[in-house]
Amino acid sequence: MTTTASWRITLADVVIDERERSAVDEVLRSGWLSMGPRTEEFEAAFAERVPGHAVAVTNGTAALHLAAVALGIGPGDEVICPTLTFVASAAAMVQSGAAVRLADSTSLDDFSIDPDEIERLVTPRTKAVVVVHYGGAPADMAAIKKAAEEHGLFVIEDAAHALGSELDGSPCGSIGDAGCFSFFPNKNLTTGEGGMTVFRDEQVAQKARLLRSHGMTALTWDRHRGHATGYDVVEFGFNYRLDEPRAALGLVQLSRLDELNAVRARLASRYRENLADSPFVVPTGGGRGTSAHHLVVALAPTPEERERARERLREQRIQTSVHYPPIHRFSRYQAEGEGLRVAEEIAERVLTLPLHPKLTARDVDDVCAALLEE
């Protein structure tokens, strides 16, 4: 059995050098580790990149949950969510007290939520729609926002794949009412664990800041600086704070985002060239805007060939994955989904190939050669 340590080409990897190490070391020497000035600096820098009101949190799931609660989503509400996504997209809505209604993908070339599904699934209880920019490819936000506006729905962008993606000049994550980002180690920017929610409305963001830290009116950092001597608790909140070492790491990673995304783009282009005339089809994602190229996936001709290809790659110590098992297949969510045929077919045939800035062009060629081996 192949172990993580023995992969010749890994699915994902972390790009860290002396810049990140020095930034974290500076925080450690400062003696202030909980949320404070570097977190504020990280939020400000992030909001320059993704316009809005940025609230740093402890992970991407917290970003989604905080968005839902700050927007007033709760018990009795419903949220439309794509089934072809990581389960956190739906779980965070359930944690807010809402029920999820799972939606199909658009096509075998565009894995994002089908805008027509909003009309099919909307009810008087529907409060929001979650949009996932799958793999970094921008979803059809014009059609989604039009349908949402017709029914008075909030739009929550799950932009975990999409830091650096743009649509019609607007960064993904800034187009809806809230944009939610993950900084898990396989993402385009990593802090180890961490996340960010960017809100369009300043008052909603202020509520989110309260909720992030137990509903307290003053933080430890405020009291440390002498800006407050006590605090009140005005909301039932959470502990979703990001700490200073991770914020420092995030600041450096954010400064390198364009550099690292450019490497991803070149590698993704090489995959497309190598597989252009093959039975393994690399979807365009709808061809809208600019992708952050978080993932490169290929559709095998059949489910059986997908499994044979995975085995060939495994034998050559090349790591792969499947993004994603549809949420409606999981035991907890089976009652939530029906008529999801496109997502079903994608899930049976999709194969996620290695993509990260440490890969070389030769690595990509090796992956494609193994994939196409007779």
C-alpha positions in Angstrom: 0.0 0.0 0.0 1.3 3.4 -1.0 1.9 5.8 1.9 2.0 9.6 1.9 5.8 9.6 2.3 6.3 7.5 -0.7 4.4 9.5 -3.3 6.7 10.5 -6.2 4.2 13.3 -7.3 1.8 14.5 -4.6 -1.7 15.9 -5.2 -0.9 19.1 -3.3 2.0 20.7 -1.4 2.8 23.7 0.7 5.1 26.4 -0.6 6.8 27.9 2.4 10.2 29.6 2.6 12.2 32.0 4.8 9.7 34.8 4.3 7.0 32.9 6.1 9.3 31.6 8.7 10.7 35.1 9.5 7.2 36.5 9.8 6.0 33.9 12.2 9.2 34.1 14.2 8.7 37.9 14.6 5.3 37.2 16.1 6.7 34.6 18.5 9.4 37.1 19.6 6.7 39.8 20.1 5.0 37.8 22.9 1.5 38.5 21.6 0.0 35.4 20.0 -3.8 35.7 20.2 -5.8 37.8 17.7 -4.3 41.3 17.5 -2.5 43.7 15.1 -1.3 41.2 12.5 -4.8 39.8 12.2 -6.1 43.4 11.6 -3.3 43.9 9.0 -4.2 40.6 7.3 -7.9 41.6 7.1 -7.0 45.0 5.7 -4.7 43.5 3.0 -7.2 40.8 2.1 -10.0 43.5 1.7 -7.8 45.3 -0.8 -7.5 42.1 -2.8 -11.2 41.1 -2.3 -13.2 44.3 -1.8 -15.5 44.3 1.1 -15.4 44.0 4.9 -13.0 41.1 5.8 -13.3 39.1 9.0 -10.5 36.6 9.7 -11.6 33.3 11.2 -10.2 30.0 12.4 -11.1 27.9 9.3 -13.1 27.9 6.1 -16.1 26.1 7.7 -16.2 28.8 10.4 -16.2 31.4 7.6 -19.3 29.8 6.0 -21.1 29.4 9.4 -20.3 32.9 10.4 -21.6 34.2 7.1 -24.9 32.4 7.5 -25.5 33.5 11.1 -24.5 37.1 10.5 -26.9 37.2 7.5 -29.7 36.0 9.8 -30.0 32.5 8.5 -31.4 30.2 11.1 -34.0 27.6 12.2 -37.0 27.4 9.8 -35.0 28.7 6.8 -33.8 26.8 3.8 -30.6 27.2 1.8 -29.9 26.0 -1.7 -26.5 24.4 -2.0 -24.7 22.5 -4.7 -24.3 18.8 -4.1 -20.9 18.6 -5.9 -18.8 20.3 -3.2 -17.0 19.6 0.0 -19.5 18.8 2.7 -18.7 21.9 4.7 -20.6 24.0 2.2 -23.8 22.4 3.4 -22.8 21.5 7.0 -22.2 25.1 7.9 -25.8 26.0 6.8 -27.1 23.1 8.9 -25.1 24.3 11.8 -26.9 27.6 11.5 -30.2 25.8 12.0 -31.3 25.9 8.3 -32.2 23.0 6.1 -30.3 22.5 2.9 -31.8 21.7 -0.5 -29.1 20.2 -2.8 -28.8 21.4 -6.4 -27.3 19.8 -9.5 -24.3 20.9 -11.5 -24.7 22.8 -14.8 -23.0 20.3 -17.2 -20.1 18.0 -17.7 -18.1 21.0 -18.8 -19.3 23.3 -15.9 -19.4 21.7 -12.5 -20.8 24.7 -10.7 -24.4 25.0 -9.5 -27.0 25.2 -12.3 -28.7 28.5 -12.0 -32.0 26.9 -13.1 -31.9 24.8 -10.0 -32.7 27.8 -7.9 -36.1 28.1 -9.5 -36.7 24.3 -9.1 -35.8 24.2 -5.4 -36.9 27.6 -4.1 -39.7 27.7 -1.5 -41.2 30.4 0.7 -38.7 29.3 3.4 -35.6 29.7 1.2 -33.3 32.4 2.5 -30.0 32.0 0.6 -28.1 30.1 -2.1 -24.5 28.9 -1.7 -22.3 29.2 -4.8 -19.1 27.2 -5.1 -16.5 28.3 -7.7 -15.5 24.8 -8.4 -11.7 24.4 -8.9 -11.4 28.1 -9.1 -13.5 28.6 -12.2 -16.1 31.4 -11.6 -19.7 30.2 -11.5 -22.4 31.9 -13.6 -22.9 34.7 -11.1 -25.0 36.9 -13.4 -27.7 34.2 -13.8 -27.4 33.2 -10.1 -27.7 36.8 -8.8 -30.7 37.4 -11.1 -32.5 34.3 -9.8 -31.6 35.2 -6.2 -32.9 38.8 -6.6 -36.2 37.6 -8.0 -36.7 35.5 -4.9 -35.1 37.8 -2.3 -32.3 35.4 -1.5 -28.8 36.1 -0.1 -25.9 34.8 -2.2 -23.1 33.2 -0.2 -20.0 32.5 -2.3 -17.9 29.5 -1.1 -14.7 30.8 -2.6 -12.4 28.3 -1.0 -11.0 27.4 -4.4 -11.2 30.9 -5.9 -8.7 33.3 -4.2 -7.4 35.1 -7.3 -10.4 34.2 -9.6 -12.1 37.1 -11.2 -15.4 37.6 -13.2 -16.0 40.7 -15.3 -13.3 42.5 -13.3 -14.7 41.6 -9.9 -12.8 39.1 -7.6 -14.8 36.0 -6.7 -15.9 36.3 -3.1 -16.8 40.0 -3.6 -19.8 39.5 -5.9 -22.4 38.1 -3.5 -23.5 39.1 0.0 -20.6 37.2 1.6 -17.5 35.5 0.3 -16.0 32.6 2.3 -12.4 31.5 1.9 -10.4 28.6 3.3 -6.6 28.7 4.1 -6.2 24.9 4.5 -2.7 23.6 3.4 -4.0 22.5 0.0 -5.4 26.0 -0.9 -3.8 28.7 -3.0 -3.0 30.6 0.2 -2.4 28.7 3.4 -2.1 29.5 7.1 -2.3 25.9 8.1 -5.8 26.3 9.3 -7.7 29.5 8.8 -10.3 31.3 6.8 -11.8 34.7 5.9 -15.4 35.9 5.3 -15.8 39.1 3.2 -19.1 40.9 3.6 -20.7 43.4 1.3 -22.6 45.1 4.1 -20.6 46.9 6.8 -23.3 46.4 9.5 -23.4 42.6 8.8 -19.6 42.5 9.1 -19.8 44.3 12.4 -22.2 41.7 13.7 -19.9 39.0 12.4 -17.0 40.5 14.4 -19.1 40.3 17.5 -20.1 36.7 16.8 -16.5 35.7 16.1 -15.4 36.3 19.7 -18.3 35.3 22.0 -20.4 38.3 21.3 -18.0 40.4 23.4 -17.9 44.2 22.9 -14.1 44.4 23.6 -11.3 42.0 22.8 -8.3 41.0 24.9 -6.1 43.0 22.5 -8.3 46.1 23.1 -7.9 45.7 26.8 -4.1 45.1 26.5 -3.7 48.4 24.7 -5.8 50.2 27.3 -8.6 50.9 24.8 -11.1 49.1 27.1 -11.2 48.1 30.8 -14.2 45.7 30.6 -16.7 44.3 28.1 -20.3 43.3 27.7 -21.7 40.2 25.9 -24.4 41.3 23.5 -24.7 38.2 21.2 -24.6 34.4 21.6 -21.3 34.0 19.8 -18.4 31.6 19.0 -14.7 31.4 19.3 -13.7 31.7 15.7 -10.7 34.0 16.2 -7.6 33.7 14.0 -4.3 33.8 16.0 -1.3 36.1 15.2 1.2 33.4 13.9 -1.3 32.3 11.3 -2.2 35.9 10.4 1.5 36.6 9.8 1.8 33.6 7.7 -1.3 34.7 5.7 0.1 38.1 5.1 3.3 36.7 3.4 1.3 34.2 1.4 -1.1 36.9 0.2 1.9 38.9 -1.0 3.0 35.9 -3.1 -0.5 34.9 -4.4 -0.1 36.2 -7.9 3.3 34.5 -8.2 2.0 31.2 -7.0 -1.2 31.4 -9.0 0.8 32.1 -12.2 2.6 28.8 -11.7 -0.7 27.0 -11.3 -2.0 28.6 -14.5 1.0 27.5 -16.5 0.8 23.9 -15.2 -3.0 23.8 -15.8 -2.4 25.0 -19.4 0.2 22.2 -19.9 -2.3 19.6 -18.7 -4.9 20.9 -21.2 -2.4 20.7 -24.0 -1.3 17.2 -23.1 -4.8 15.9 -22.8 -6.4 17.9 -25.6 -6.9 14.9 -28.0 -7.2 12.2 -25.4 -10.2 10.4 -24.0 -9.7 12.3 -20.7 -11.6 15.6 -21.0 -10.5 18.6 -18.9 -13.6 20.8 -18.4 -13.5 24.5 -19.1 -15.6 25.4 -16.1 -17.9 27.4 -18.4 -15.1 29.5 -19.7 -16.0 32.6 -17.7 -13.6 35.1 -16.3 -10.2 34.1 -14.8 -9.6 31.0 -12.8 -7.3 30.7 -9.7 -6.6 27.1 -10.9 -7.0 25.5 -7.5 -7.8 22.1 -9.1 -7.1 20.3 -12.4 -9.6 17.6 -13.0 -10.3 15.3 -16.0 -13.4 13.3 -16.9 -12.6 9.7 -17.8 -14.7 8.1 -20.6 -16.3 5.7 -18.1 -16.3 5.1 -14.3 -14.4 1.9 -14.9 -11.6 3.7 -16.8 -11.4 6.2 -14.1 -10.6 3.5 -11.6 -8.1 1.8 -13.9 -6.4 5.2 -14.4 -6.2 5.8 -10.7 -4.6 2.4 -10.2 -2.0 3.1 -12.9 -1.1 6.4 -11.3 -1.0 4.8 -7.9 1.4 2.1 -9.2 3.7 4.9 -10.4 3.4 6.7 -7.0 1.4 9.6 -8.4 -1.3 10.8 -5.9 -4.9 11.5 -7.1 -8.2 12.2 -5.6 -11.9 12.7 -6.4 -13.5 16.1 -6.0 -16.2 15.3 -4.9 -18.4 12.5 -3.7 -21.8 14.4 -4.0 -23.2 15.4 -0.6 -26.5 13.7 -1.3 -24.6 10.3 -1.2 -23.6 10.8 2.4 -25.9 9.1 5.0 -26.7 12.3 6.8 -27.8 14.1 3.6 -29.6 11.4 1.5 -33.0 12.9 2.1 -31.9 16.3 0.9 -31.2 15.5 -2.8 -33.1 14.2 -5.8 -32.8 14.6 -9.6 -29.1 15.3 -9.5 -28.1 13.4 -12.6 -25.3 15.6 -13.9 -23.5 15.7 -10.5 -23.9 11.9 -10.3 -22.2 11.4 -13.7 -19.4 13.8 -12.8 -18.7 12.0 -9.5 -18.5 8.7 -11.3 -16.0 9.9 -13.9 -14.0 12.8 -12.4 -10.3 12.4 -11.5 -8.4 15.1 -9.7 -4.8 15.4 -10.8 -1.7 16.8 -9.0 -1.5 20.6 -9.1 0.6 22.9 -6.9 3.4 25.4 -7.4 6.2 22.8 -6.6 5.3 20.7 -9.6 7.4 21.0 -12.7 6.4 20.7 -16.4 8.1 17.3 -16.4 5.9 16.2 -13.5 2.8 17.2 -15.5 4.1 15.3 -18.5 4.7 12.2 -16.3 1.2 12.4 -14.9 -0.4 12.6 -18.3 1.7 9.8 -19.7 0.6 7.5 -16.8 -3.0 8.6 -17.3 -2.9 7.7 -21.0 -0.9 4.6 -20.7 -2.5 1.6 -22.5 
